[in-house]
Amino acid sequence: MSFRFPGGNADAPHPSRRRFVQGLAAGGTLAAFGLVPRPGWALKGAGPADVLGGTEFDLRIGETLVNFTGRTRPAATVNGSLPAPTLRWREGTTVNLRVTNALPHGSIFGHHTSIHWHGILLPANMDGVPGLSFNGIAPGETFLYRFDVRQAGTYWYHSHSGFQEQAGLYGALIIDPAEPDPLRCDRDYVVLLTDWTDLDPNALLRRLKKMPGHDNYSKRTVGDFLRDARRDGLAATLADRRMWGAMRMTPTDLSDVNANTYTYLMNGTTSLGNWTGLFRSGEKVRLRFINGSAMTYFDVRIPGLKMTVVAADGQPVHPVTVDEFRIAVAETFDVIVEPGGQDAFTIFAQDMGRTGYVSGTLATREGLRAPVPELDPRPILTMADMGHGGMDHGSHGAGATDRPTPGMGAMAGMDHSMHGMDHGGGAMPSHPASENGNPLVDMQTMAPVPKLDDPGIGLRGNGRKVLTYGMLRSTFDDPDGRDPGRTIELHLTGHMEKFAWSFDGIPFADAEPLRLNYGERLRITLVNDTMMTHPIHLHGLWSDIEDERGDFLVRKHTVDMPPGSRRSYRVRADALGRWAYHCHLLYHMETGMFREVRVEE
């Protein structure tokens, strides 16, 4: 699609030259089409970028040169800043945002542009999705976004045009509550995690289509086979290899793009840049984590500090204290920490595949660093991870502690009708007829389960308390209260070798819109039939996740779907118009995992 319509290898004994050069470049924006550093580019301790507050905003989207790896490359920026300025609104006000398209003629990022306000409730024509909400912002034109602010919390904004989001067009969005915030802290910082590539994003997509396993440097070897055979027995190891071979997949393929291509950024700087948030011993510090990356899941911890999670996707939750959490693409988590006893603590965010990381520091003064932990061992997928609970033949890599409890196996091809009673609690799987014999579907899960209490691949049994969805409880009761009147079941589908992604095996170009009746309460059940993890985002409407019993658990705008999982959430169709519904992995959305949702009278 022409528009977005609808560090280092952990196993390498020595850093590659690319990663070494990256270590020499802290990163930063350069003056547009020049090489003069912007003064105050990294406001360490103040946030990821300039902070703009109030109700009137002028945002200019243009092209700016940046350098994160030792090579100067163009980025898509807002007001010349990467990340874009942090916007600070207040609940109960009306904001006016004048967004001007100043992209130069012939820009590799396209001609039109847009901004989507992720997780924000607003009229459909203000949502910022070209082709659905509006036509996009043409070169030289200014579009006025105007809407009432009806919520509070931590959110973010990004382009919904082409690959501009991958190229740097994203920023934090903080909404202060109308009433005094009960979570009063001494310091308040945004921690915006993103992934950067020197490649033209269009070229990266072409490479994914031709060589989807390009970044999978850790495929299993003969040595791995011999080790597994000694541990699990020859018969079990051969059976395991036969199953993976039959599926033409590899259990080391956790992410499509990783640190072999990406440089990871924290608030727009590399680990060498060492973004720093200051504190005094005994203070309470609020950290607003935002995953604004295109394709990267991060596992976040602060060695030596407990983190108390107080909000998920901008909505308050009952406090839960953990050592670590996984943050899916597009999710946000607010945590409170109380640093003390030492002068510096490392904020450590490693990618899910353990190929690289980005780090920053909480410190009593500028210039301090704490030790940076080693990357965790790379995880290895099992059949149970992918929803084939009865098909495992021994554990791999991370050991038995890294395997979920297998569910009851079931065969595909069953009746796809829904009776409105399933809550994602491991029911017998049914698959849509559109998946059968479909050349765009290379796998169907046989034993999907909610996995609400599963920390996730690579996080089980690591000796740390890891956040799960099952630990999250909204501080409010079900805001609607009605039982859903119907259930829509959708399967997340794909083909790894073709790098094709879809819902129910039907790519966006061939799919009919999902039609919701204005005011209805319905249940959406998602089943992940792929071996990849997908963050699913429904624009304009809240997603109220249910537990295995069908009880309201937590309100979110982005629902993470691990491989082999089945999760349900309730939706109140209270916003008329056309809305986007898609996987928030940018290259999955671009290749078909996208639907239009219409809320109609």
N, C-alpha and C positions, 0 to 999 in steps of 0.2 A: 504494500500500500504506500502511496506517496505521502499520505499524512496519517496521523495516528487516529484514524476513524474508529472507526469501530472499528605484606608482601613477600611471595616467593614459594617455590615448590617445596613442600615439607619433606619430600623424600630425596631431594637432590643433596649430595654431599657438599657441594660448593654452590654459592649463589651464581646465577647466570649473569652475564654482563648487563642485561636489561635491568635486572633487579638491583645490581650494584650501582648503576647509574641513577636509578630511582632513589637510592639511599643518599645520593649527593644533592638531590633536588627536593627541598622542603615543599616546594609547590607554591603556586600563587598566580593571581591574574596579573597580566601586564597591560599597560595602557593599550587601548584598542588600536591594533595595527602598528604597535610600537613595542619597544622593549624596556619602557620605563616602569618600574614597579609602582603600583598604586600605594600611596602612603596610607598606613593604617589598614592594610588589606586584611590582616588577621588580628582582630581585636581580642587577644587572648584574655580569657576571664570575663569577657562581656557577652559572648555569644558567637555564632558562626559568621556573622556579617553585620553590616549596619542595621540598626533597629529603627523601624519607622512606625510611629504610633498615631492614633487619632482616628478620624473618619474620612479624611481626604488623602488620596494616594495617587501619585503619578509614577507609573512603572514603564520603563523603556526597554524593550527587548532588542538586543543587538548581538553583535559578534565581537568577542574579545579574545586576545591571545593569552594562553596560559602555559605554564611549564611545571609539570609534576614529575617528569622522568628524565630531565635533561634535554628534552626535545620540546620546542615551542609548537603549540597546536592551537587552532581556533576552538572556542567554546561558545555555546549559546548562553547568554547572560541577561540578567535584569539589572539595569542601572550600572552596567560594567562590573558586576560583582558575581563571583562564584564561591559559595552558593548565593542565591538571590537574597536581598535584604529580608531580615526577619520582620514580619508584620505583626503588630500588636493591636488587637481590637478589644472592644468591651461589649459584653453581652447586653442586649437591649438597645444598641445604637443602630444606625443605618450607615453603611459604608459606601463610599463612592471611589471606585478604582479605575482610573483612566490608563489603559494599557495601549502603548503605541508600538507598532511594528517598525523597528528601525534596522531590520536585517538588511545587509548590503545586497545589491543585485548580484545574482549568481552564487549566493551563499550555499554551502554544501548542506545546510540545514533546511533548505527549502525557502519558499517565498512567504507562505502564510504562517501564522503562528496563533497561539492560544494560551490561556491559563485555566486550569481546572483547580477548583478549591476542594481539596480532597477531604471527604467526610463532613462537608458543610451542608446544612439544610438550606435550600434556596430555590427560587423558581427555576424550572427546567431551562429557560432561555438564558440563565446566568451561569450554567454549569460548566461551560467552556469546552464542549466536545464538538469539534467540527463535523458537520454532517448530521448531527442529532440536535444539538442545542442551538447552533448558529452556523454560519458559513466560514468561520475563522476570521482572523484579522489580516487583511491584505497589506501589502507593502505600503508604508507611509500613512496608513490609517490608524485611527485611535478608536478603541471600543470602550464604552463605559459599562463596567460591571457595577450594578447598584442593587443592594438587597439588605434586608434586616438581619441582624446577627441574633440568632435564637438559641445559642448554646455557648458553653464555655469549655476550655480545655486546650490540649496540645494537638495541633493538626499540621498540615503542610500543604503547599501548593506546587504545581508543576505544569509544564506544557503537556498538551494532549495532541500535539502536531508532530508527525514524523518521529524522528529520534532525538528531538530537542531535549527531552528529559535526560537521556543518556549523556548528552553533550553538556549538561550543566545547568539546565533551566529548571531549578527547583529551589524551594526555600521553606523556612519554618513559619508557622502561623500559630500565634499564641492568643487565646481569647480569655481575657480576665472576666471572672464572674460578676454579675450585677451586684450581688451581695458580697460581703467580706468573705474571702476564702478561708474556710476552716483549717486548711493546711498551710499555716503561716510558717515560712522558712526564712532563714537569714540570707540565703543566697539562692538564686534561681538561674540555671544554665540550660541552654539547648545543646544537645549532643546529636548532631545530624550526621548519620553514617551513609556514605555513598560509594559508588564504584566508578572509576574513570578509565577510559581507554584512549590511547593515542590513535587508534584506528578510526577511520570514517565509519560511523555506526552502520551505514548501508553496506560497507565492505564486510563488517563483522557478521551481518545477517547472511550475506552471500556465502561466507565461509561456513557458517552453521548449517546452511542447506547442503553444501558440498561435503563438509567434513565435520559432522556434529560431534565427533569424539575428539576433536583437535586438542582440547585442554585436558583431556583425561590421560595424564602422564603416568598414572599409577596402576595400570592394568596388571592383573595377576600374571605371575611368571611360573616357570617350571619349579623354581625354588619354593614358591607359595604352594604349589601342588604337593610337593614332597613334604613340606611342613604340615599341611592339612591332613595328608594321608597318615602321617605318624600320629597325629592327634586324634583324628576322627575315624581312621580306618580307610583302606583303599576303596572298598565298595561304596561307602557313603560319599567319599570325595569324588569318585567317578560319576556317581548319580547326580551330585550337585553340579559338576561341570557340564553334564549332559543337559540338565534343565536350563542352565544359563545359555548354553550353546543353541538349544532349540529355540529360545526366545531371541537369539541374536542380540543379547544385551550383556552388560558387564556390571558386576556388583560394586565396582568402584566409581560408577557414573552417578555422582550425587548432584552435580550442577553442570549446566551447559557451558558456562563461562566462569573461569575462576582466576586466581592470582597469576596464572601463567599468561593471562592477557590483561587482567585488571590491575590497577593501582587503587588501593582502598584509601578513602579520605575520611577524616573526622573534622567536621566544620570547615571543610574546604582545604585542609592541609594534610600532608602525609605524616607518618609516624615521626620522621625526622623534624618536621615542623613543630611537633609537640604542643598541640593545643593545650592550654592550661587554664583551669578554673581555680581561682584562689579561695581559700577558706581560712578561718581561725579555729583553733581547736575548740571543740564543744559546740560549734554551730551546726544547725540543720541545713543541709544543702539539697535542694530539689534539682534533679537532673531529668530533663525532658528528652528521652531518647526517641529519635525518628529514623526509620529506615527509608531513606529516599533513594535507594539504589535502583538500578534497572533490573538486576538479575541475582543479587546476592543476599542470602540469609546470613545473619551474624549471630554468634553466640557471645554474650556480653557478660563480663564479670569485672570486679574491682578487688583484686587480691588484698586480703586484710580487712575488707569492709563488707558488712551485710547490707543488702539493698532491700528496702521496704517498698513494694509496688503499691501505688495508691491510685493509679488511673491506667486504663487501657483504651486506646483509640479515643482519647479525650474524655472518656466517661469515668466517673469515680468508682472505685472498687474498694471492698473491705481490705484493709492493709494485710499484705502477706509478705513475710520476710524470707528472702532467698539469697543464695550465693551467686546465682547465674540465671540468665534467661535467654531464650532464643527469640529473636525478633524477625518476623517475616517481612518481606518487601512490602512497604506501604503501611505497616503497623506503627503505632506509637505506644510507648510505656513511660509513665512518670514514676520515678523512684525517689525515695528520700534516703540520704546517707548522713551519718554523723561522724565525720573523720576526726581522729584524734590519736595521740600516742606516737605519731611519727609525722614528719614534715611533708611527705609526698606519698601518693597512692597512684597506681597505674590503672587507667580505664582501658581495658583490653577487649577488643572485639575481633574474634577470629571467624573466618568464613566456615560454613557448614562442612565443606570438604577438607578443611585443614590444609589449605594450600597457601594461605597468607593471612595477614591481620593488619589492623590499624590500631594505634594506641595514642592516648593522650594522658594528661596528668591532672590530678587534684593536688594542689600544693599550697604551702603557706606563703610562698613568694615565687616570683618568676625565676625560671632557669633551673628549677629542681626537677629531678626525675627519680622514679622508683624502679626497681628491677622489673623487666618485662618477661612474663612467663614464656616458656616454650610452647609451641603449638601442640595441641593434644594429638594422640595417634589418629591416623586417618581411619574413619569408620568403613566397614564393609557391609553392604546391603545383604539381607537374607531374604529367603522366600516369605518368611513371616512378615518382614517389613513391608512387602508388597501385597499383603493381603492373601497370601497362599499359605495359610496357617498350618495345614497338614502336610506340607511338602518340604519342610526343612530337613536337611541331612547334615547336622552338625553346625556349629557356630563358626563365625569367621571374624578374624581381626580383633574386634572389640570383645569377643567372648560372649558367653551365654547371658551375662548381665546386660548386654546390649541388644537383646532380642525381646520383643513384646510377647505376651502370652498368646499362643495361636488361638484363633477363633475356630468355629465349626466350619469346615469346608462345605462348599455347595457348588453346584454346576451351573454354568451359564445356560441361556436359552429358555429361561422360565418366563411365565407371564409377566409382562411389564406393568400391569395395572396396579394402581395404588388404592389402598382402602383408608388412607388418612390416619392410620393408627401407629405407624412406625416413627420412632424418634431417633433413628440412627443408632440403635442399640444392638447392632450385630444381627439384623434380620437376614433371612435367606436372600441372597442377592438375585436381582433380576436385571437383565440388560436390555436396553432398547433394541428393537429390530434393526435400527440404522447402524448398529455396530457390527452386525453379523456379515461376514464376508467383506468387510470394509477395508480397502487397501490403505486407509489412513488410520487404522486401529491395529496396533501390534500387541496389545495385552488387555486382558480383562481380569479384574481382581475376583477371587473366588471366595474370600472370607473377610469382607470389609467390616471393621469395627470402629467405634468412635475415637479411640485412642486419646480420650480427654485427660487421662492420668499418665500418659506416656510422655516423658521429657523430650523424646525425639531421638533420631538416629545420631549416634555419637555422643549422647549425653547420659545414657543410662549407666548407673553404677560407677560414676566417676568420682565418688566421694564428696560431691558437692550437692547441696539442695538446689534443684533446678525447677523453675516455674513451669507449670502445666496449665492448660485451659481449665482443667478441673479444679484448680486452686482459686480461680477468679470468680468473685461474686459481686455483682453490681450492688451498690449501696441502696438501690431502690428496688421496689417490686416490679413485676412485669408491667410496663407502662400501659399496655392495652388491656390485658386481663381476659380477653376472649379466647376461646379455643379456636384454632385454625379451622376455617371452613373447607379447605381443600389442601392437597399436597402436590407440589411439583417436584419430581425427581429428575435430576440432571447428572449425567456421568461425565467426568473429566477424561478426555480421551486424547490419544496422540500416537505418533509413530516416530520413534527415536531416530532411525536412520534417515527418514525423509524430513525430519524436523518439521512435522506438521502437527498442529494442535487444534482442539475443537471441543465443543460440548456434544455429547451423544454421537460422536463421529461425524458431525455435520459442521464444516467450517462456516465462519460468519457469512461469507458471500452467498451461501446456499441456504441459510437458516431463516425461518420465519421468526418474527418478534414474539417474545413472551408477553402475553396480554393479561394485565391485572385489572380488576374492577376497583374503581376508586372507593376507598373506605374499607375494603375487605381485609380480613386477617387470614394469611395463608402461611403454610409451612413450605420451605424449600429444603429438600434433602439432596446433598451432594455426595456422590460416590467417586472416589479417585481410582480410575482404572489404569493409571499410568504408574511408572516407577519414579516419577519426579514429584516434588512438593510444589503445590500451587497456592498462592495467596489470591483469594477470590474477592473482588470488590464490586458491590452493588451501589451505583451512584444514587444520590437523592433520598435514600431510605435507610433506616437502621436495620441491622441484622441482629436479632435477639437469639443468641445461641441457647439451645436446650441441652440438658443433660440426658443420660440414657433413659430416664423415666419420662422425659418430655417436659420437665420442669424448667422454668426460666433460669438461666445461669448467668450470662453476662452479655451486655450490649456492646456491639462492635460495628465498625464499618468495613473491616477486612477480615475474612475468615480463612485461616491457614488450613490447608488440606494436605496432610502427609500422604505418602503412597499407601494404598490399601486401606484408606480410612473412609468412613461413612459418617457424616455429621449433618445435623439438622438445625435450622434456625427459623424463627418466626419473623414475618415481615408485615407491617401495616402499610397498605398502599394508600398513603395519605398525601401524595404529591403528584398532581396531574402532569402528564407530559411524556416525553421520550427520554429514556435514561440508558446509559451504558452499563453493561454487566460483563465483567471480564477477569481473566487472570492478570495479575499485576506484574508478572514477569514480562517485561516489555516485548521480547522477541517471541514469546508464546502468544501474546495478544496480537501482535502484528501478523502472525501466521495462522490465525483463525480462532483462537480461544476467546471469543467475543460474541455477545448477543445483545440485541436491543430489547429493552423492557419498555412496554407502553402501559401507562396507567391512564385508564379511560373512564369516562362517565358511563 
